[in-house]
């Protein structure tokens, strides 16, 4: 005959006598730490993507300005003397036609 099993070998019981079905504090902390690490990685990646996008816009604006100056030179047989001459040649609604904002660096 086999000896009876002791209660220490059985699954832990809750107050109502059924087995515990909850998570331990350690399990919950592990999950929270994993989520925090994933959030930190995604925030850093997002910041890098934003920075590359801003650099891409700046590069595109400089290329557009260079082409505009070249076109101005071909059409007028001289390069523009100042920014006012260039603004007259810009298409309406161009980002380059706006007055420069002295505080634009605060937005980046």
N, C-alpha and C positions, 0 to 999 in steps of 0.2 A: 504494500500500500504506500502511496506517496504522501509525504508530509504536506500539511496545508500551507498554502502560500501566505507569506506575511504581507501586511498591508503596505509595507515600504516598497514592495516590488510592483505594486499596482500603480496605475496612473493617478496623479493627484486628484483629490476630490474637492469640490467647492462646498459651500455651506448647505446646499440643498442635496448633497450626496452624489451629484453627477460629476463627470470628469470636467476639468477646467478646459475651456475652449478659447481662452484669450491669449494675448501676446504678452511676453515678458517685457520689462523695461529695457533690457539689453537689446532685444529684437527691434523694438520701436526706435531706440537711439541709433542703431545701425542703419535703419531705413532713412531716418532723418539726415544722418551724415551723408549717405549716398545721394540723396536728393539735393543736399546743399552743395556737394561737389559738382554734380551735373549742372546745377544752376550757375555756379561760378564759372565753369567752363563755357557755358553758352553765353553768358554776359560778356566775357572777354572776347569770344569769337564775334559777337554782334558789334562790339566796339571797333574791332579790326575791320569788319566789313564796312561800317560807316565811314571810317577814315579812308579806306581805299576808294569809296564812292566819291567822297569830297575831292580827293586828289584827282580822280578821273574827270570830274567836272572842271576843275581848275585847268587841267591839261587840255581839255577840249576847248575851253574859252581862249586859252593862249594860242592854240592852233587856228581858231576862227579869227582871232585878232591879226595873226600873221598873214593869213590869206586875205583879209580885208585890206591890210596895208599894201600888200602886193597888188591887189586889184586897183586900189586907189592910185598907186604909182603908174600902172599901165594906162589907166583912163585919163590921168591928169599930167602925165609926163614929169611928175615930181612926187616925192614922198610927202606925206602930211607933215606940216610944221608943228602942229599941236593937236591936242585931243578934240578941239572944236571942229577942225576940218574932218576928222575921222567920223565924228558923230553925224555930220551931214550925210555921209555915205552909208550909214547903217540902215538896215531895213527896220521898219516900224515894229515895235514890240520885242526887239532884240534885248537879251539880258545885258549886252554891252552898252546899251543906250541909257541905262539908268544912271542917275547921279550916284557916285560912290558914297557908301555909308561909312562915316568915320568910325563907327562902332561895329563894323561887320566882323571883326576878329573875335568879338565876344560871343558870336553865334557858333563858332567852331570849337 
